[in-house]
Amino acid sequence: MTYAFDFSGFGLYAGMLARGAAVTLGLTAVSTLAGGLVGIAGASIAAAGPKWARWLVASYVELIRNTPFLVQLFFVFFGLPSLGIHIDEIQAAILAMTVNLGAYAIEIVRAGIDSISRGQVQAAQALGLHGRQVFRCVVLPQALANVFPALLGQVLIVMLGSAVVSQISVPDLTY
């Protein structure tokens, strides 16, 4: 049995596919940047914040990691308007993807922060760096280097999961 692939009709839809790919990559880029920032902020709180804030971050992480992305997307798109918050479908997709990636990134970055030895922190303090300087200049760069493969993998998972944003009429690659 032989197959004959016919790509002659591809040219008619190439522009539409390119626009869809651009939307998918744009959604992924924006949500990666915002989700990464949420991850770093949440991980710093989870590692060294006040007890009430650590509890709040842990609750957010558990809630988001234990619900399907499609449910989160529908809650943002259909649930927020019932609370008086009206956003369009692109903004809803970005918000849902950011919230989802942020929860996973918090745990990934927190693991990276925990991987840094106490000696590194003590050496930075001995050099006269203050708490935030130690975190920003010593701990965070090493932690991100340690967990970069895991973060990149999670970004790819979010990009693959972005296929469901077509359910709220976002014209992405699978729309």
N, C-alpha and C positions, 0 to 999 in steps of 0.2 A: 504494500500500500504506500503510495507516495502522496505527498502534500505539495500543493503549489500555492505559495503565498502571493497574494496580489496586493501590492502597496500602491497601486495606481490612484486610488482615492485618497491617499494620505495627504497629497498636496492641497486638496480642498479644505482640509481641517487643520493644517499645520499652524496657521495663525491662532486658531482657537486653542490648540494644544500648548502653544508657546505662552499665550496669556494665562492659561490655567497653571502652567509650570511656574510662571512668574508670581502668581498669587500664592501658590504653595510655598515657594522659596521665601517670599516676603513675609508671610505669616510665620514661618519657621524662624527667620532671622529676628524679627521683632520680639517674638515670644521667647527666643533663646536669650536675647539680651536682658529682657525684663525678668524672665525666670531665673537667670543666673544671678542677677542682683538680689532677687528675693531669696535665693538659695544661700548666698553669702551672708546676707543680713540675718536670716533665720538661723543659719549654722553658728554664727557668732553669738547669738542670743542663747541657742541651745547649749553651746559649750561653756559660756561664762556669764550668762545673764542672771537676773533675779529669778527666784524660784517661780513666781507667778507667771513671768514671761516665758520661762522654759516650759511650763505646763501649757500655756497658750500655743506655743510653737508645736509642741508634741501633739496636741489635740488637732491642730490644723493638718499636720503631716498624716496622722492616722485617718482622719476624715477623708482627705483627698486620695490617699493611697488605697483606701478600701472602698472607693466608689468608682464605677466605670466612667471613662472619659465622656462617653455619650450622655450619661446622666448629668455630669457636670456642665456639659455644653448646653443641654436643654434647660438646666436650672438657670444658667446665665442668660440665655436668650429668651426663654419664656417666663422664668420666675422673677427676674429683676424688674420687668415692667409692672408686675403686680405690686411691687414695692415702691413704684413711682420712679424707677430708674430706667430711662429709655435710651438704649444704645442700638446702633445698627448691627447688621450681621457680621461685618468685618471686625468691628470692635468687640463683639461678643466672642468671636472665634479667638481673637488675640487674648482676651481676658481669660477665657477658659484654658487655652493652651499655656498661658503664663502661670496660672494658678496650679495647673497640673504639673508642669515642669518644675515650678518652684518647690513643691512638696518633695519631689524626688531629689532635687538638687540640694535641699537642706540636709538630707541624710547623707548624701554622697560627700558634700563638703565637710560636714561634721566629722565623718570618718577620716577625712584627710587632715582635719585639724587635730583630731585625736592621735594621728600617726606621728605627729611632730614630737620629738623627745623634749622632756622638761629641761634638759641641758641647753637646748637652743634658746629657750625663753630666758633662762637664767643668764646665759651669755649676753643676750641682748640687753637685759636689765643691768648687767654689770658694766655695759658700755654707756649707760645713762639714758637709754630709750624708755619712754613712758609706755603705759599699757596699750594705748591705741597705736603708737608707733611700732611696738613689738608685734602687734597683730598684723598691721598693714605691711610692714617691711620685712618681717622675718617669718612669721607663721603662715600667713595667707599665701605668699608666693610658693612656698614649699608644699603646702597642702594642695593647692591647685595643680601643681606639677604632679603630685602623687596620684590625684584622682582624675586627671585629664581624660584618660581612656574611658572611664566609667561615665563621666559627664558627656563626652562625645557620643557614647552609646545611647544615653538617655535622650539626647537631642535628636538622634536618628529615630528613636522610638516615637518621640513626639511628632516628628515630621511624617512618619508613616501613619500615625494616628490622626493626622490632620485630614485624612481622607474622609472622615465623618463630618467635617464642617460643611460639606455639600448638603447635609440634611437640614441645614438652616439657610440654604440658598446662597452660600458663598461659592462663587464660580472658580473653584480650585481645579486641580488637574483631573479629579475624578467626577467633576460636575456634569 
